[in-house]
């Protein structure tokens, strides 16, 4: 069931258009990430949903109600900011209770709700502490509890993990997802971290220059990028440019070697340029058996990354990255070793720019 509807919203600052015709709908209980580089407009979209920015055109509806013209304090959404924004002169409990006091809820109801929130964020014994007595991760949990305490219809998160170190960031993102699932609250999450978006989202909206590039599940975004931008921004990707030699049978020439693409090139003609996209884990060293594509080269670099070994192979003037699992029984090839790379005919073809 559609819960959040963003209909062709635009935002301009003077002559500068920062969001172009953003059109999207989220289902009740869905966790959606807005993913893109700095300056792509993702935070502006979030602020328009929250009511902190007024859209230049278009509408925003929540649970069937048009909230486009409502002020932020009447939209019933919870917001968590990158910089925590806790009140330094208030205790943890007082910070969590703030919105409830503004709403003039009874004192006994506030006390019960604060205890519930402290339990939810796994800080039941820290209600009397002040923000400066907490770690960054604990402060962000308190900010999350404060946003949820008023029982908002929707949760908005503006890069809430970017100020934390790597280990805390991973742990807290999992906790946020767990809390979101437990409460079943529709959530819009802004991030520039692709791993973050891929790991916790039901769907991802990839943005560039104020426009939507692609909407899809993490699986779709990673494995089936539709544009060159999505392909290059999300994960490591090898781009193979070539010329179509037989569109019907999916044949394309890359660096003097004929490759085959399953499904052919229904939109291409003989002689057209085309770009293939290959993830590092889709490539193996060796012949690959019957029905595989092949490229020849030599090992240029080997990077040990723990459980994964990243190998870079030079094929003519092209550098190709591939990943293999670390195995104590099979050390990776040494630099300069000639190798044959193989990969399936099921190759992603990128849409022309």
C-alpha positions as CSV (number, residue, x, y, z in Angstrom):
1,X,0.0,0.0,0.0
2,X,1.4,3.4,-1.0
3,X,2.2,5.5,2.0
4,X,4.5,8.3,0.8
5,X,3.9,9.9,-2.6
6,X,6.3,12.4,-4.0
7,X,4.8,13.8,-7.2
8,X,7.1,15.6,-9.6
9,X,8.6,17.9,-7.0
10,X,11.2,20.4,-8.0
11,X,13.3,22.8,-6.0
12,X,15.0,25.9,-7.3
13,X,17.2,28.5,-5.6
14,X,16.9,31.5,-7.9
15,X,17.9,30.2,-11.3
16,X,19.6,27.2,-9.9
17,X,17.4,24.0,-10.1
18,X,18.7,21.5,-7.6
19,X,15.9,18.9,-7.8
20,X,14.3,18.1,-11.2
21,X,10.9,16.3,-11.4
22,X,11.5,13.9,-8.5
23,X,8.7,11.3,-8.7
24,X,8.5,8.4,-6.2
25,X,6.2,6.4,-4.0
26,X,7.1,4.3,-0.9
27,X,5.1,1.6,0.6
28,X,4.0,1.5,4.2
29,X,6.8,0.1,6.4
30,X,9.4,0.3,3.6
31,X,13.0,1.4,4.2
32,X,14.1,3.5,1.3
33,X,17.6,5.0,0.8
34,X,18.3,8.1,-1.3
35,X,21.8,7.5,-2.5
36,X,24.1,9.8,-4.4
37,X,27.2,12.0,-4.2
38,X,27.4,15.3,-2.3
39,X,25.3,18.0,-4.0
40,X,23.0,15.6,-5.9
41,X,19.9,16.9,-4.2
42,X,19.1,14.0,-1.9
43,X,19.1,16.0,1.4
44,X,17.0,18.7,-0.3
45,X,14.4,16.0,-1.2
46,X,14.4,14.8,2.5
47,X,14.0,18.4,3.7
48,X,11.0,19.0,1.4
49,X,9.3,15.8,2.8
50,X,10.1,17.1,6.3
51,X,8.7,20.6,5.6
52,X,12.0,22.4,6.2
53,X,12.2,23.4,2.5
54,X,9.2,24.3,0.4
55,X,9.1,22.7,-3.0
56,X,9.0,25.0,-6.1
57,X,6.6,22.6,-7.8
58,X,5.0,19.3,-7.2
59,X,3.3,17.7,-4.1
60,X,4.1,15.5,-1.2
61,X,1.4,13.2,0.3
62,X,1.7,11.1,3.4
63,X,-0.8,8.3,4.3
64,X,-3.2,9.7,1.6
65,X,-3.0,13.3,2.8
66,X,-1.4,16.2,0.9
67,X,1.1,17.7,3.3
68,X,2.9,19.9,0.7
69,X,1.8,23.2,2.3
70,X,1.9,22.1,6.0
71,X,4.6,23.5,8.3
72,X,7.2,21.0,9.6
73,X,5.6,20.8,13.0
74,X,2.3,19.6,11.6
75,X,3.6,16.8,9.3
76,X,4.1,14.2,12.0
77,X,7.4,13.0,10.8
78,X,10.5,12.2,12.9
79,X,13.9,13.6,11.8
80,X,17.3,12.4,12.8
81,X,20.2,14.7,11.7
82,X,23.9,14.0,11.0
83,X,25.0,16.2,13.8
84,X,22.8,14.6,16.5
85,X,21.3,18.0,17.5
86,X,20.8,17.0,21.1
87,X,20.2,19.6,23.8
88,X,23.5,19.7,25.8
89,X,21.9,21.1,28.9
90,X,19.3,18.2,29.0
91,X,19.8,14.6,30.2
92,X,19.2,11.7,27.8
93,X,15.8,11.2,29.3
94,X,14.9,14.9,28.9
95,X,16.1,14.9,25.3
96,X,13.9,11.9,24.5
97,X,10.9,13.5,26.3
98,X,11.3,16.9,24.6
99,X,8.8,16.4,21.8
100,X,6.3,14.8,24.2
101,X,6.4,17.8,26.5
102,X,5.9,20.2,23.6
103,X,2.8,18.1,22.7
104,X,1.7,18.5,26.4
105,X,1.4,14.8,27.1
106,X,0.8,13.8,30.7
107,X,3.9,13.3,32.9
108,X,3.2,9.6,33.6
109,X,2.7,8.9,29.9
110,X,6.0,10.7,29.1
111,X,7.9,8.7,31.8
112,X,6.6,5.4,30.4
113,X,7.4,6.3,26.8
114,X,10.9,7.5,27.7
115,X,11.6,4.1,29.4
116,X,10.3,2.3,26.3
117,X,12.6,4.3,24.1
118,X,15.6,3.7,26.3
119,X,14.9,0.0,26.2
120,X,14.5,0.2,22.4
121,X,17.9,1.8,21.9
122,X,19.5,-0.5,24.5
123,X,20.5,2.3,26.8
124,X,18.2,1.7,29.8
125,X,20.6,2.8,32.4
126,X,21.8,6.0,30.8
127,X,18.7,8.2,31.1
128,X,20.4,10.5,33.7
129,X,23.5,11.2,31.6
130,X,24.2,14.3,29.6
131,X,25.2,14.1,25.8
132,X,28.8,15.0,26.5
133,X,29.0,11.9,28.7
134,X,28.1,9.6,25.7
135,X,30.0,8.3,22.8
136,X,29.0,9.4,19.3
137,X,27.1,6.1,18.7
138,X,25.2,6.5,21.9
139,X,24.3,10.1,21.1
140,X,22.9,9.1,17.7
141,X,20.8,6.4,19.4
142,X,19.4,9.0,21.7
143,X,18.6,11.2,18.6
144,X,16.8,8.3,17.1
145,X,14.8,7.6,20.3
146,X,13.8,11.3,20.5
147,X,12.5,11.2,16.9
148,X,10.6,8.0,17.5
149,X,9.2,9.0,21.0
150,X,6.4,11.1,19.5
151,X,5.2,8.1,17.4
152,X,5.7,9.8,14.0
153,X,4.1,8.4,10.9
154,X,7.4,8.4,9.1
155,X,11.1,8.5,10.0
156,X,13.6,10.6,8.1
157,X,17.3,10.1,8.5
158,X,19.8,12.6,7.1
159,X,23.2,10.8,6.9
160,X,23.0,9.9,10.6
161,X,26.1,7.7,10.6
162,X,28.6,9.7,8.6
163,X,30.3,11.2,11.7
164,X,31.0,7.8,13.3
165,X,34.0,5.5,12.9
166,X,33.7,2.4,10.7
167,X,32.9,-0.3,13.3
168,X,30.4,1.8,15.1
169,X,28.8,2.8,11.9
170,X,28.2,-0.8,10.8
171,X,26.8,-1.8,14.2
172,X,24.5,1.2,14.4
173,X,23.1,0.9,10.9
174,X,22.1,-2.7,11.8
175,X,20.5,-1.4,14.9
176,X,18.6,1.2,13.0
177,X,17.3,-1.4,10.6
178,X,16.3,-3.7,13.4
179,X,14.4,-0.9,15.2
180,X,12.7,0.1,11.9
181,X,11.5,-3.4,11.3
182,X,10.3,-3.8,14.9
183,X,8.2,-0.7,14.7
184,X,7.2,-1.1,11.0
185,X,7.7,2.6,10.4
186,X,8.2,3.9,6.8
187,X,11.7,5.3,6.6
188,X,13.6,7.6,4.2
189,X,17.4,7.4,4.7
190,X,19.9,9.7,3.0
191,X,23.4,8.5,2.5
192,X,26.3,8.8,0.1
193,X,27.7,5.5,1.3
194,X,26.8,2.8,-1.2
195,X,27.6,-0.1,1.1
196,X,25.3,1.4,3.7
197,X,22.4,1.7,1.3
198,X,22.9,-1.8,-0.2
199,X,23.0,-3.4,3.2
200,X,19.9,-2.0,4.9
201,X,17.5,-0.8,2.2
202,X,14.3,-2.4,0.8
203,X,14.8,-0.1,-2.2
204,X,17.3,2.5,-3.3
205,X,16.8,5.7,-5.2
206,X,20.1,6.6,-6.9
207,X,20.4,10.4,-7.6
208,X,22.7,12.5,-9.7
209,X,22.6,16.2,-10.4
210,X,19.1,16.5,-8.9
211,X,17.6,13.7,-11.0
212,X,16.7,10.1,-10.3
213,X,19.0,7.8,-12.2
214,X,17.5,4.5,-11.1
215,X,15.1,3.1,-8.5
216,X,15.3,-0.6,-7.5
217,X,16.1,-3.1,-4.9
218,X,19.8,-3.4,-3.8
219,X,20.0,-6.6,-5.9
220,X,18.8,-4.7,-9.0
221,X,20.9,-1.6,-8.4
222,X,24.1,-3.6,-8.0
223,X,23.6,-6.3,-10.6
224,X,21.5,-4.5,-13.2
225,X,22.6,-0.8,-13.3
226,X,20.7,1.0,-16.1
227,X,23.0,3.9,-16.6
228,X,26.8,4.5,-16.7
229,X,26.5,6.7,-13.6
230,X,24.8,4.0,-11.5
231,X,27.3,1.5,-12.8
232,X,30.3,3.6,-11.8
233,X,28.9,5.0,-8.5
234,X,27.6,1.7,-6.9
235,X,30.4,-0.7,-6.3
236,X,33.5,-1.5,-8.4
237,X,32.7,-2.1,-12.1
238,X,34.6,-2.9,-15.2
239,X,33.4,-1.1,-18.3
240,X,34.2,-2.7,-21.6
241,X,33.5,-0.5,-24.7
242,X,33.2,-2.2,-28.0
243,X,31.5,-2.3,-31.4
244,X,28.5,-4.5,-32.2
245,X,29.3,-7.0,-34.9
246,X,26.0,-9.0,-34.9
247,X,23.1,-7.5,-32.8
248,X,20.8,-10.5,-33.2
249,X,23.3,-13.0,-31.8
250,X,24.8,-10.6,-29.3
251,X,28.3,-10.4,-30.8
252,X,30.5,-7.5,-30.0
253,X,34.2,-6.9,-30.6
254,X,36.2,-5.7,-27.6
255,X,40.0,-5.1,-28.0
256,X,40.1,-7.4,-31.1
257,X,38.3,-10.3,-29.3
258,X,34.7,-11.2,-30.1
259,X,32.5,-11.5,-27.1
260,X,28.9,-12.8,-26.8
261,X,26.1,-11.1,-24.8
262,X,23.1,-13.2,-23.9
263,X,19.9,-11.7,-25.3
264,X,21.7,-9.8,-28.0
265,X,21.4,-6.1,-28.7
266,X,17.7,-5.4,-29.5
267,X,18.3,-1.6,-29.7
268,X,21.6,-1.8,-31.5
269,X,22.8,-2.1,-35.1
270,X,26.0,-3.5,-36.6
271,X,28.8,-1.0,-36.0
272,X,27.2,0.8,-33.1
273,X,29.2,1.4,-29.9
274,X,28.1,-0.5,-26.8
275,X,29.3,-0.7,-23.2
276,X,29.4,-3.9,-21.2
277,X,29.4,-3.8,-17.4
278,X,31.2,-6.5,-15.3
279,X,31.5,-6.8,-11.6
280,X,34.9,-8.0,-10.3
281,X,33.3,-11.1,-8.7
282,X,31.8,-12.1,-12.1
283,X,35.2,-12.7,-13.6
284,X,37.5,-15.7,-13.0
285,X,41.0,-16.7,-14.0
286,X,41.0,-19.7,-16.4
287,X,39.1,-20.9,-19.4
288,X,35.8,-20.9,-17.7
289,X,34.6,-23.9,-19.7
290,X,32.4,-24.0,-22.7
291,X,30.1,-21.0,-23.3
292,X,32.3,-18.4,-21.6
293,X,33.7,-15.2,-22.9
294,X,37.5,-14.7,-22.7
295,X,40.1,-12.0,-22.6
296,X,43.8,-12.4,-22.3
297,X,46.2,-10.2,-20.3
298,X,48.8,-10.2,-17.6
299,X,48.6,-9.6,-13.8
300,X,49.4,-6.0,-13.0
301,X,48.6,-5.8,-9.3
302,X,47.4,-8.1,-6.5
303,X,45.7,-6.5,-3.4
304,X,45.0,-8.5,-0.3
305,X,41.7,-7.5,1.4
306,X,41.3,-10.2,4.0
307,X,38.7,-12.7,2.8
308,X,38.9,-11.3,-0.8
309,X,41.9,-10.8,-3.1
310,X,41.5,-8.0,-5.6
311,X,43.5,-8.8,-8.8
312,X,44.0,-6.2,-11.5
313,X,44.8,-7.5,-15.0
314,X,46.0,-5.5,-18.0
315,X,44.3,-6.5,-21.2
316,X,45.9,-4.4,-24.0
317,X,45.3,-0.8,-22.8
318,X,42.5,-1.8,-20.5
319,X,42.7,-2.5,-16.8
320,X,40.2,-5.1,-15.4
321,X,39.6,-5.8,-11.8
322,X,38.5,-9.2,-10.5
323,X,37.9,-10.6,-7.0
324,X,38.6,-14.1,-5.8
325,X,38.2,-15.6,-2.3
326,X,41.3,-15.9,-0.2
327,X,42.4,-19.5,0.0
328,X,45.4,-20.7,2.0
329,X,45.6,-23.6,-0.5
330,X,45.6,-21.5,-3.6
331,X,47.8,-18.3,-3.4
332,X,47.0,-15.6,-6.0
333,X,49.1,-15.3,-9.2
334,X,52.2,-13.1,-9.1
335,X,52.6,-9.8,-10.9
336,X,53.4,-10.3,-14.6
337,X,51.8,-13.7,-14.8
338,X,49.9,-14.1,-18.2
339,X,46.3,-15.1,-17.6
340,X,43.1,-15.8,-19.4
341,X,40.0,-14.1,-17.9
342,X,36.6,-15.7,-18.4
343,X,33.0,-14.6,-17.7
344,X,29.5,-15.6,-18.5
345,X,27.5,-14.5,-21.6
346,X,25.0,-13.0,-19.2
347,X,26.6,-9.5,-19.3
348,X,24.9,-6.3,-18.4
349,X,24.7,-3.8,-21.3
350,X,24.5,-0.2,-20.3
351,X,22.0,2.2,-21.8
352,X,23.7,5.0,-23.9
353,X,24.4,8.2,-22.1
